[in-house]
Structure formats: C-alpha cells, structure tokens
Amino acid sequence: MNCNCNPNFHKVTALASVGETTQTGVLMTVTNDTNIASLDYFELVLCTNPGGVVTGAPVPYTIEINGAAVALNNKYGLPIYTNRLHTRKRYYGSYVVPSEGDPYVILWNTPDNPAMAVP
C-alpha cells in the first residue's frame, strides 16, 4: 500500500559524492522530489549516514528537487555542511524559487549560531 499522507515529508534515500577529482559536495536523493512549488513546506529526514560518502573534510549538501540539484541552506542563508545534520532527526524548512537566482531549500531548525554553518 502506498500512502501519500504527507507529501511534504522527504526522506533521504541516497547520498552521492559531487566532484570527480576532489569532493566538492554531497548530493541528496529524496523521496517525493517532483512537483514541489516555491515556498512549499519541506520536512527532511536524513536516513543515510554521510560518513560512508564523505572521506575528508565536511562539504556542503545539495539536494535533488524537480530534477535539478539545489543548495541546502540554513536559516542564515549559509550552506549546510555534511557534519551539521543528524541522522533520523526531522528538519523543517521551505523550498524557495527566487525571482532572480538559483532555487534552494532552507532549513529552519539547524544550530542557532551562524558560526556553526561552516566546517
């Protein structure tokens, strides 16, 4: 039985390294990643350990939404690095498509200190 009870809930099902010679990021693949409109409510749960993909220093996350890789930012607009999200914790945010610039996902319940946004 396939229940679409909460279309805003997105579970990370896979992580992939970005960058061929040097790792520059990690791409998240999530469930329900299509037909997401600007300012849609977004719930994210990381179900895969990034330690299996990240071999060196922390790198920023990107997330696949509507077929494109978009940035994953904290409430200060800074990128979220692989050492900042905990597995099995529910994060809340929004998918944003600005009138100018690239779309992104912003998560509201990340650490309060902006210094925690950098590795």
Backbone as CSV, one residue per row, in Angstrom:
resi,resn,N_x,N_y,N_z,CA_x,CA_y,CA_z,C_x,C_y,C_z
1,MET,0.849,-1.176,0.000,0.000,0.000,0.000,0.886,1.227,0.000
2,ASN,0.621,2.151,-0.883,1.404,3.372,-0.990,0.552,4.543,-0.509
3,CYS,0.904,5.089,0.622,0.145,6.193,1.203,0.897,7.495,0.996
4,ASN,0.257,8.465,0.431,0.859,9.782,0.252,0.237,10.738,1.265
5,CYS,0.299,10.331,2.543,-0.359,11.080,3.610,0.297,12.424,3.872
6,ASN,1.600,12.517,3.696,2.306,13.764,3.930,3.236,14.019,2.754
7,PRO,2.773,14.713,1.714,3.617,14.937,0.534,4.790,15.873,0.803
8,ASN,4.797,16.544,1.954,5.889,17.449,2.292,7.039,16.753,3.003
9,PHE,6.858,15.474,3.330,7.884,14.710,4.024,8.842,14.113,2.995
10,HIS,10.130,14.390,3.159,11.145,13.932,2.209,12.221,13.180,2.970
11,LYS,12.346,11.893,2.669,13.324,11.034,3.314,14.527,10.877,2.389
12,VAL,15.729,11.098,2.917,16.945,10.942,2.115,17.190,9.453,1.926
13,THR,17.162,9.011,0.671,17.318,7.594,0.366,18.707,7.258,-0.148
14,ALA,19.467,8.264,-0.604,20.815,8.008,-1.110,21.640,9.286,-1.065
15,LEU,22.938,9.115,-0.898,23.897,10.218,-0.944,24.950,9.883,-1.988
16,ALA,25.358,10.886,-2.765,26.378,10.678,-3.790,27.384,11.816,-3.741
17,SER,28.639,11.481,-3.933,29.708,12.468,-3.943,29.622,13.328,-5.195
18,VAL,29.879,14.633,-5.049,29.905,15.565,-6.165,31.349,15.996,-6.373
19,GLY,31.829,15.910,-7.596,33.216,16.261,-7.909,33.993,15.013,-8.273
20,GLU,34.677,15.067,-9.394,35.367,13.873,-9.865,36.716,13.670,-9.196
21,THR,37.563,14.687,-9.188,38.899,14.506,-8.608,38.947,14.901,-7.146
22,THR,38.242,15.956,-6.779,38.148,16.351,-5.371,36.686,16.462,-5.004
23,GLN,36.355,16.029,-3.830,34.960,16.053,-3.398,34.559,17.480,-3.063
24,THR,33.568,18.017,-3.781,33.130,19.393,-3.565,31.754,19.480,-2.924
25,GLY,31.082,18.355,-2.769,29.763,18.355,-2.166,29.180,16.963,-2.115
26,VAL,27.985,16.881,-1.532,27.250,15.624,-1.455,25.826,15.898,-1.923
27,LEU,25.371,15.110,-2.891,24.020,15.245,-3.441,23.079,14.286,-2.733
28,MET,21.993,14.819,-2.197,20.962,14.016,-1.544,19.893,13.634,-2.551
29,THR,19.483,12.384,-2.532,18.320,11.931,-3.290,17.221,11.677,-2.274
30,VAL,16.062,12.298,-2.498,14.966,12.205,-1.535,13.723,11.617,-2.175
31,THR,12.821,11.138,-1.339,11.513,10.690,-1.802,10.658,11.917,-2.113
32,ASN,9.656,11.768,-2.942,8.720,12.854,-3.284,9.453,14.098,-3.785
33,ASP,10.378,13.939,-4.724,11.213,15.071,-5.142,10.697,15.808,-6.372
34,THR,9.482,15.504,-6.825,8.949,16.191,-8.001,7.704,16.986,-7.635
35,ASN,7.363,17.910,-8.505,6.172,18.763,-8.342,6.189,19.546,-7.039
36,ILE,7.342,20.044,-6.655,7.461,20.891,-5.471,7.484,22.337,-5.951
37,ALA,6.594,23.154,-5.417,6.473,24.543,-5.843,7.214,25.462,-4.875
38,SER,7.459,26.669,-5.322,8.146,27.656,-4.489,7.365,27.917,-3.207
39,LEU,8.071,27.988,-2.122,7.582,28.247,-0.771,6.775,27.086,-0.202
40,ASP,6.869,25.912,-0.817,6.245,24.723,-0.242,6.944,24.349,1.054
41,TYR,6.162,23.938,2.021,6.685,23.428,3.284,7.524,22.188,3.002
42,PHE,8.599,21.998,3.766,9.561,20.937,3.476,10.007,20.291,4.781
43,GLU,9.800,18.990,4.917,10.308,18.224,6.058,11.349,17.250,5.529
44,LEU,12.513,17.221,6.158,13.621,16.399,5.684,14.152,15.525,6.807
45,VAL,14.348,14.241,6.515,14.961,13.312,7.463,16.109,12.611,6.740
46,LEU,17.287,12.683,7.331,18.474,12.036,6.781,18.521,10.605,7.293
47,CYS,18.307,9.645,6.402,18.269,8.222,6.778,19.539,7.486,6.380
48,THR,20.475,8.178,5.761,21.726,7.595,5.309,22.875,8.326,5.979
49,ASN,23.858,7.595,6.468,25.000,8.190,7.144,25.954,8.819,6.131
50,PRO,26.229,10.136,6.238,27.139,10.781,5.285,28.585,10.297,5.437
51,GLY,28.924,9.661,6.558,30.277,9.156,6.757,30.675,8.103,5.741
52,GLY,29.703,7.454,5.129,30.000,6.471,4.098,30.359,7.096,2.766
53,VAL,30.063,8.391,2.583,30.319,9.080,1.322,31.441,10.105,1.474
54,VAL,31.473,10.810,2.595,32.460,11.863,2.820,33.725,11.234,3.396
55,THR,34.826,11.403,2.696,36.076,10.786,3.133,37.031,11.776,3.785
56,GLY,36.854,13.060,3.553,37.757,14.065,4.106,37.006,15.088,4.927
57,ALA,37.343,16.351,4.700,36.712,17.463,5.408,35.236,17.567,5.018
58,PRO,34.407,18.143,5.896,32.988,18.327,5.576,32.798,19.161,4.311
59,VAL,31.790,18.822,3.529,31.465,19.525,2.293,29.981,19.880,2.312
60,PRO,29.560,20.875,1.517,28.149,21.272,1.535,27.242,20.260,0.851
61,TYR,25.996,20.215,1.344,24.965,19.374,0.752,24.312,20.105,-0.415
62,THR,23.897,19.334,-1.412,22.924,19.772,-2.407,21.827,18.717,-2.387
63,ILE,20.663,19.088,-2.871,19.530,18.176,-2.824,18.822,18.208,-4.168
64,GLU,18.396,17.056,-4.654,17.735,16.988,-5.953,16.244,17.256,-5.791
65,ILE,15.790,18.355,-6.410,14.391,18.765,-6.370,13.943,19.047,-7.796
66,ASN,12.824,18.477,-8.205,12.267,18.675,-9.544,13.304,18.417,-10.636
67,GLY,14.187,17.447,-10.415,15.175,17.064,-11.412,16.435,17.889,-11.453
68,ALA,16.589,18.848,-10.537,17.789,19.688,-10.515,18.413,19.682,-9.122
69,ALA,19.720,19.815,-9.073,20.427,19.891,-7.794,20.360,21.331,-7.283
70,VAL,19.847,21.509,-6.066,19.730,22.842,-5.471,20.475,22.851,-4.135
71,ALA,20.870,24.035,-3.700,21.615,24.185,-2.453,20.715,23.911,-1.251
72,LEU,21.319,23.413,-0.181,20.639,23.206,1.096,21.240,24.203,2.071
73,ASN,20.443,25.188,2.502,20.931,26.282,3.341,20.290,26.268,4.711
74,ASN,20.962,26.929,5.673,20.365,27.104,6.989,19.579,28.414,7.011
75,LYS,19.021,28.759,8.157,18.164,29.949,8.236,18.922,31.258,8.039
76,TYR,20.246,31.209,8.040,21.056,32.393,7.780,21.440,32.504,6.311
77,GLY,20.989,31.544,5.484,21.309,31.549,4.066,22.672,30.966,3.756
78,LEU,23.294,30.323,4.733,24.610,29.713,4.542,24.457,28.237,4.221
79,PRO,25.401,27.668,3.467,25.287,26.242,3.122,25.395,25.352,4.354
80,ILE,24.690,24.229,4.301,24.755,23.248,5.386,25.775,22.191,4.993
81,TYR,26.742,21.960,5.871,27.808,21.000,5.607,27.455,19.623,6.157
82,THR,28.161,18.618,5.672,27.860,17.226,5.994,28.035,16.877,7.464
83,ASN,28.724,17.694,8.221,28.883,17.402,9.652,27.834,18.119,10.512
84,ARG,26.807,18.717,9.904,25.831,19.509,10.652,24.459,18.864,10.806
85,LEU,24.117,17.899,9.965,22.811,17.254,10.081,22.951,15.907,10.771
86,HIS,21.999,15.588,11.614,21.993,14.312,12.323,21.036,13.353,11.626
87,THR,21.407,12.083,11.612,20.503,11.097,11.032,19.287,10.937,11.930
88,ARG,18.168,10.623,11.311,16.886,10.352,11.968,16.269,11.554,12.693
89,LYS,16.782,12.757,12.486,16.165,13.948,13.064,15.356,14.640,11.969
90,ARG,14.184,15.110,12.306,13.336,15.789,11.334,13.696,17.271,11.299
91,TYR,14.020,17.743,10.109,14.333,19.158,9.886,13.187,19.784,9.103
92,TYR,12.878,21.044,9.420,11.748,21.743,8.819,12.250,22.929,8.007
93,GLY,11.616,23.173,6.870,12.024,24.299,6.056,11.074,24.561,4.911
94,SER,11.623,25.181,3.863,10.855,25.537,2.672,11.731,25.396,1.442
95,TYR,11.078,25.121,0.320,11.738,25.156,-0.982,11.473,26.535,-1.556
96,VAL,12.529,27.249,-1.965,12.394,28.638,-2.404,12.908,28.773,-3.834
97,VAL,12.087,29.372,-4.690,12.493,29.711,-6.051,12.426,31.230,-6.156
98,PRO,13.575,31.918,-6.021,13.554,33.387,-6.095,13.287,33.865,-7.519
99,SER,12.841,35.122,-7.652,12.579,35.663,-8.987,13.873,35.798,-9.782
100,GLU,14.983,36.019,-9.094,16.304,36.043,-9.727,17.231,35.158,-8.920
101,GLY,18.018,34.370,-9.582,18.950,33.491,-8.884,18.497,32.044,-8.894
102,ASP,19.257,31.233,-8.201,19.014,29.791,-8.187,18.091,29.391,-7.045
103,PRO,17.266,28.362,-7.252,16.414,27.865,-6.161,17.263,27.193,-5.076
104,TYR,16.671,27.057,-3.892,17.356,26.424,-2.767,16.331,25.919,-1.774
105,VAL,16.788,25.052,-0.876,15.974,24.601,0.246,16.577,25.231,1.487
106,ILE,15.731,25.846,2.303,16.195,26.449,3.553,15.597,25.660,4.714
107,LEU,16.457,25.273,5.652,16.011,24.539,6.843,16.050,25.485,8.029
108,TRP,14.970,25.516,8.799,14.832,26.483,9.880,15.377,25.989,11.215
109,ASN,15.399,24.713,11.492,15.791,24.234,12.820,17.193,23.610,12.825
110,THR,18.150,24.338,12.274,19.563,23.970,12.353,20.173,24.763,13.510
111,PRO,21.447,24.550,13.871,22.016,25.270,15.021,21.838,26.788,14.929
112,ASP,21.597,27.428,16.081,21.331,28.865,16.119,22.555,29.730,15.849
113,ASN,23.735,29.231,16.114,24.946,30.011,15.957,25.391,29.994,14.491
114,PRO,25.471,31.188,13.815,25.880,31.196,12.414,27.271,30.612,12.203
115,ALA,28.127,30.667,13.215,29.471,30.094,13.087,29.414,28.573,12.924
116,MET,28.311,27.957,13.340,28.160,26.510,13.201,27.864,26.108,11.750
117,ALA,27.672,27.076,10.875,27.335,26.762,9.493,28.565,26.451,8.658
118,VAL,29.742,26.756,9.152,30.964,26.489,8.377,31.728,25.353,9.036
119,PRO,32.449,24.577,8.255,33.140,23.419,8.834,34.274,23.809,9.745
